[in-house]
Amino acid sequence: MLLSRLYLQLGVFLDYITGEHGDEHQPSLSEILRKSLGSNKTDLAHSTGSDAYDVINERLKQLIPERHHYLFPQFNVTSDWPPAYLAHGALDSVVLVHESLYLYRLFKNAGIDVTLSVEEGKEHSFDYEPDAEAVHGTGLFDSIVEFLKEHLENARRDKQ
């Protein structure tokens, strides 16, 4: 794994971006969030309702200083959000698939043009697998390309 991807997953980048590194008296922001989320991860993996995510995201919003809310998409969804394509591995153990389901619901409720593709049997970073192009090229990847082409063309047309 690339070191930068590991730093992203561990929250080290979040600590640097926010300046909330922590010290011997105060935990870093990523430590606070990991501790808060750790107790819920197992329950959420088996949850089918969105209420649990509403509660957790409200708690996260309270744990994260307001000056950093702009870094978290789930706190900033409005009708002005651009179209989005979400692709997620169903077996993702790093970012639970319910995160994308939650964001998808927020986008839909805000009237955003959004597509969600959950890839069955796939883990986190499935697009990095050696055979990813062969497995996903004529399905998922082409669908993403068409989505982007359509929305970029619409944006270009709207500008004229």
C-alpha positions in Angstrom: 0.0 0.0 0.0 1.2 3.5 -0.8 2.2 5.4 2.3 -0.1 8.3 1.3 -3.1 6.0 1.2 -2.2 4.6 4.6 -2.0 8.2 6.0 -5.4 9.0 4.5 -6.9 5.9 6.1 -5.3 6.4 9.5 -6.4 10.1 9.5 -2.9 11.5 9.6 -3.7 13.8 6.7 -6.8 15.0 8.5 -4.6 15.9 11.5 -2.2 17.9 9.2 -4.9 19.6 7.2 -6.8 20.7 10.4 -3.7 21.3 12.6 -5.4 19.1 15.2 -2.3 16.9 15.8 -2.9 16.3 19.5 -0.2 15.9 22.2 0.3 14.2 25.5 -2.7 16.2 27.0 -5.1 16.2 24.0 -5.8 13.5 21.4 -5.6 14.3 17.7 -8.8 14.8 15.8 -8.3 11.5 14.0 -7.8 9.7 17.3 -11.1 11.3 18.6 -13.0 10.2 15.5 -11.5 6.7 15.4 -12.4 6.1 19.0 -16.0 7.4 18.5 -16.5 5.3 15.3 -14.7 2.2 16.5 -17.5 1.3 18.9 -20.1 1.6 16.2 -18.4 -0.1 13.2 -19.6 -3.6 13.9 -23.1 -2.5 14.6 -23.2 -0.4 11.5 -21.9 -3.2 9.3 -25.1 -5.1 10.0 -27.4 -2.1 10.1 -29.9 -1.7 7.2 -31.6 1.5 8.4 -30.3 5.0 7.9 -31.3 6.2 11.4 -28.0 4.9 12.9 -26.0 6.9 10.4 -28.1 10.0 11.1 -27.3 9.6 14.9 -23.6 8.9 14.3 -23.1 11.8 11.8 -24.8 14.2 14.2 -22.4 13.0 17.0 -19.4 13.4 14.6 -20.6 16.9 13.7 -20.5 17.7 17.4 -17.0 16.2 17.9 -15.5 18.0 14.9 -14.8 21.7 15.4 -17.2 23.7 13.3 -14.2 25.4 11.5 -13.5 21.9 9.9 -17.0 20.9 8.9 -16.2 22.0 5.3 -13.9 19.0 5.0 -16.7 16.5 5.5 -19.1 16.2 2.6 -22.0 14.8 4.7 -22.2 18.2 6.5 -22.3 20.3 3.4 -24.8 18.8 1.0 -27.1 21.4 -0.6 -29.0 21.6 -3.9 -25.9 23.3 -5.3 -23.8 20.2 -5.1 -22.6 18.9 -8.5 -23.7 15.6 -9.9 -21.9 12.7 -8.3 -21.1 9.1 -9.1 -20.4 6.9 -6.0 -18.7 3.5 -6.5 -18.2 1.3 -3.4 -17.1 -2.2 -2.6 -19.8 -4.1 -0.8 -17.2 -5.8 1.4 -15.2 -2.6 2.2 -13.7 -3.0 5.6 -12.1 0.5 5.6 -15.0 2.7 4.7 -18.3 0.8 5.3 -20.6 0.7 2.3 -23.3 2.4 4.4 -21.2 5.6 4.2 -21.9 5.7 0.5 -25.6 4.7 1.0 -25.9 7.5 3.5 -24.3 10.1 1.2 -26.4 8.8 -1.7 -29.6 9.5 0.4 -28.4 12.9 1.4 -27.7 13.8 -2.3 -31.1 12.4 -3.4 -32.9 14.4 -0.7 -31.1 17.5 -1.9 -32.2 16.9 -5.5 -28.7 16.1 -6.7 -28.2 13.9 -9.8 -26.4 10.9 -8.2 -25.6 7.4 -9.2 -24.5 4.7 -6.8 -22.8 1.4 -7.8 -22.1 -1.1 -5.1 -19.6 -3.7 -6.3 -20.5 -7.1 -4.8 -17.7 -9.1 -3.3 -15.3 -6.2 -3.5 -13.1 -4.6 -0.8 -11.7 -1.1 -0.5 -9.6 0.0 -3.5 -11.0 -2.7 -5.7 -10.1 -0.5 -8.7 -6.4 -1.1 -7.9 -6.7 -4.8 -8.3 -4.5 -6.2 -11.2 -7.5 -7.3 -13.2 -9.7 -4.3 -12.5 -9.8 -3.0 -16.1 -10.9 -6.4 -17.4 -13.4 -6.9 -14.6 -14.9 -3.4 -14.5 -13.9 -1.8 -17.8 -17.0 -2.5 -19.8 -19.3 -2.1 -16.9 -18.5 0.2 -14.0 -15.6 2.1 -15.5 -17.5 2.8 -18.8 -20.6 3.9 -16.8 -18.5 6.4 -14.9 -17.0 7.7 -18.1 -20.4 8.2 -19.7 -21.7 9.9 -16.5 -18.8 12.3 -16.6 -19.1 13.0 -20.4 -22.8 13.7 -20.0 -22.4 16.1 -17.2 -19.4 17.8 -18.6 -21.2 18.3 -21.9 -24.3 19.6 -20.1 -22.1 22.1 -18.2 -20.4 23.2 -21.4 -23.8 23.7 -23.1 -25.1 25.6 -20.1 -22.2 28.0 -20.3 -22.9 28.9 -23.9 
